[in-house]
């Protein structure tokens, strides 16, 4: 590991296949190389241990695994251990336009005139079709077998030039100073480019890039930190209106009910893993540049120190925050209602050391890049009895707008 001073973001010469992950306090960077270890298989404890065993055989010093776990965790995850990586504290974050200006001065961004332009965008599905999905969910709530379903939609975007990560990532970092910003390779397999042990070779099939506001699990020794978000409202440029929206969210019956589904389910599962849990009496309100969120910060002490950050994350995943309540019933309805596969969206993104310490966030406010100019953006919204289809359309549009503002 090579430590850098906290004077800059570790983004120089970023290219497809490289790795970047930043929490509110720490950033990681790794470059793809022929000695990078990869796996494309479900993120089981055995698969993770096998990958770290390979790292030990290759004498990789203090290895860290970076990964993407899909929404349906039974499907293959993308797991990567680079031969070398950099780790540093994060520099002081600035407003997005200041961050971009600083990047220009240091030569890490193209000129403003070279910002990519969106030449085509195709919603998946169309907004009105998404509204119909919400109306179908409302009928399911009336039947009584499910209380919340998180419904998502996507947007396929084509740019007039390749994605510039050295401009995109600083913009996302500035917009989500208290969140988790990432660019992680998404692996895939074919008969031509894989081995018998499900190890992909060559270049990744894509890159998952985004700025998630939501930590699922951080483990430091036997201490764990969990921070579910559920219930949100768009922010406003007028300070008085913005403050009124924040205050309204804090007492919204519909949003507090949605939030309670998430917290109660997470606490139920955590009690099977933890001797001690500290759960606040109610949520607080936190903000990103685009949204206010209801947030509950939970801490605890693991009963079994062998339980890793990813083990606990997979035990909690999918939470009602990105699936619904009850989760197994909502999961089935999502497969029936949504017209596309989520893939890594609403899954897990993060890192982990061989000793089990690590951080895993929910893969939100994100896009999958599958060509140098092609991205699929994702957003979702929790629907409960009383949800308004037009409001859910607006909420998902607001969530995708964070990424749209960053790329063009």
Steps between C-alpha positions, in 0.01 A plus 500: 500500500621850417375782723437841349455832677141625519568786258324361194261238367676188372360526148795569270478317165193304607395244239252213458599211724648726769342516845392800707304501823458789743318509832448825695852465646710262287572445131644200314646480150636205304604450140416196295793274424580150384552398864155618611293218652136480398198278553154495344280282720251539787655681797505206739736482795681214326550702180642795695735278701620333179581837343696612805682164498611577143624839620706331772647258246602797283653671806278807466570718802194598708249413223166675464208360305270742316166375379156532352224270626180498290150577626429129464794374707457149358642636172876546443681783673801686361790464745847648452824497699760730342868418543559856623278783614518847648316615810472854635277729699260702289587863419270780598196490274382802308186597314470314166596795280797580726612138493489501123690828480769360727523189286552717193782693668679177593453351155265224609196607298419596146392854420140594556446500123597133499232396747307210349156577362207261513405413143232244587305385804248220517296439817453137608204494540336827395393721795131425443573127503685545829192676635295196398743281697433712808123467448535122479695508825221699667257222410735246655512703822119494511512119485705500819794262432761775457543843659784651298652441155800691370455550127785610276545631150796569275619741232728396212724794413734547204768774513676672213841406641651254751429533871767708674544346845749765607218754473202278583632361829600836656154630414331203669734535799405863544127431472503223762758601760361269767443203271686226312635576152621213285617372163534122518555258209211267416628166380333247274579162353497342159633172368774695331635702792449295818660218692335200663512670841275788389788743483448761227797624305570804288295817528177533701163492327417837655550739788250579775541864594300708744465689828291310753365682807443176692739291706373148561779361723837619622698256719798604714607201708191381683322835466246550221331812365178491294326807357170430319328778306134484399253780435618800300399830346664720237696804610426856386728789401309742725634458859162558667322253271784251543478525880122458487541183293749361751260571788209347309697181434583466870128468588366335183284202604552325168880541506536414869298183439720408204812567710374286789463197272868527413636562850286234670606234250870591526489501881327161501784348295778682688379360833594152376859617440562758773524492879447875526303735277456875525188602307377862512138557606421659163659611174685821427496687168817515292554660159683454173514767233167378355300334781416496868494148651373347822803331660558270798860433609537165678810363673563161655749239624532173310448180697725304260815687389527268197196667341642732234363829374382326182351206693285740700415709194378193314295395804324838492473523120262581346365733766149648480674826397573364153256208479188535717318344792471210555815466292438153359150594381616837364792331319256280307281796406802697376587218259143511368466879478838627381571458126880465536760325713651723768840332484731680743258788558361490856763240584818547706819688419803522722826355628625250754828391656600138562417541872137586415511876560346708225222723374206405280257760369184459295564547128282807446517831303696307244544391141647205317739595222509227235668695217720806505195720421210289627357495852189366668388720789283359781266632768234356727233616744322328786125467449257438785126540543427865430786547253429728204622375159589850382704563815689173453577594139633835621708341778672256264563782253662707776724210600618445142558874459797486742680280252375686192641828633833332562550347155397791277 
